Amino acid sequence: MAYSVELLDITKRFPGVLANDGVTVRFEEGGIHAVIGENGAGKSTLMGILYGLHQPDAGQIIVRGARVTVPDPSAAIALHLGMVHQHFMLVPSLTVAENVILGNTPTRRGLTDIKVAEERLSALSEQYGMAVRPGARVRDLSVGILQRVEILKALYRGADVLILDEPTAVLTPQESFALFDTLRALSAQGKTIVFISHKLKEVLAVAERVTVMRGGKVTGELATAGTNERELARLMVGREVILTIDKQDPTPGEVVLELRGVHAIDDRRLPALRDVDLQVKAGTIMGIAGVEGNGQTELIEVITGLRPTTGGRISLGGTDITGRSPRELREAGLAHIPEDRLERGVSTEATIEENLILDTFHKPPLSRRGWLDRKAIRSYANQLIRDYEIATPDAETRAGSLSGGNMQKIVVAREIAGGPPLLIAAQPTRGVDVGAIEYIHRRIVELRDKGSAVLLISAELDEILSLADEIAVLYEGRIVSVQPRAEVDELELGLRMAGVHGDAEPDGAGAAA
């Protein structure tokens, strides 16, 4: 068996953290090999070592049978290693060809020869079945096409080994399937694919082998044909994980949240929401599906009072709340799990206790006649820590010292504990480990079952499909469909997310290919 890359006994320490502890993993030539693990498992550090972003403290890197050092990404490229990052490294104002040749520009008599680059790029595109128009502006392309451009950029530089970091994070189901076809075609032509992902279903669909990491060590290496999601989750977390949400049919009540003809602009003063009509009823979860960047952030912000509307009306429990401040909305019964817990959800320098009472410290029983009741606060915080399984030595621990999953549990505990009439759950499990995802999902369903209305906005389509009772698709700031979950076809949903209505072509398709 021939290996393109072998990482042998790799150890890497950061201050206070043993990120990789004697890790050995081998990637077979022409194979598709997944590396999975929770946040902090060490997989990103390991790939960073292979690509020259970190230097190992111990161990060996073997590329095509020869021991090598990889001091930086330039050395990795010279060794025919390529990396496609989760966040695309493309300049929107440039063409596809101009982006691809950045740092590797063909010249003729000292001048950039863009025609040579376009011809070579067209040949690569045809060879690997990735239709891309070299002269198209990157800003005009769909997310799926941008993913192709990133892969072609690595191939243009001669990559034989491709490392893909969470490559489907912002893709529709159709775009993900197309990517998998591309990866299989690359593998068939001898390229080695390293696939980093937390989506177990996708790992099983595309990879031939999978390495599982936990706590900086390898806990298993398996052929995907002989394993399943449950076993992989157990190896990642160290215990059995419930992957399927067990929930009863909803019992819808009165309309809690209603948007009528809502318009809003984004930070560039461009239209972000266009005539949005939406209803969320008590005892139900309404999921908002859509490729990121289609107005989700602005929708969250206008509902939670963080962005003004430019038209329309928003009501909560029949009362017009348009233009109300976040404080007024919280007093009216709106709870909010924000998209970015570090920016808007948690004060990392404050204690867990302080974070848990941010919106209730001024109310009885935590406060009496304007004075904080420290004993009541400590009792309340300790109760939430127990109820929401927040792993911490005590309530006085600084929140920023916790893992991402435990910080997210602080936010979830604070927002859900009071049983709010309305919860806006924006990316509630982003950057959270499998075990914490299971727990957060269960808590959201419990809130629904107690009669609260939940608006769920998530970039994870599986999360929407698993939790939502109704699903609305948001495309270019418009709600293009609303359906009961039981009537949703996943492939049709993906088409709507891409702007395809009925038999029509996707909006902007002409610029994409």
Protein Blocks (a to p, Z undefined) as FASTA:
>chain_A
ZZfbdcehiacddehiafbghiacdddehiacdddddehilmmmmmmmmnopaccfbdcd
deehiacddfbfklmmmnopacddfbdcbdfkbcfklmmmgopacceehiacfklmmmmm
mmmmmmnopacdfkbcfklpcfklmmmmmmmmmmmnopabdcdehkllmgcfklmmmmmm
mmmmmmmnopacddddfblklmmmmmmbdcddeehiafbdcdfklgcfklmmmmmnopac
dfbdcdddddddddfbdcehiacddfkopafbghiacdddehiacddeddehihpmmmmm
mmnopaccfedjddeehiacehiafklmmmnopacddfblmlmmpcfkbcfklmmmmmmm
mpcfkbgghiacfklmmmmmmmmmmmnopacfblkbcfklpcfklmmmmmmmmmmmnopa
bdcdehklgoiafklmmmmmmmmmmmmmnopacddddfblklmmmmpmbdcddeehiafb
dcdfklpcfklmmmmmnopahjbccehklmmZZ
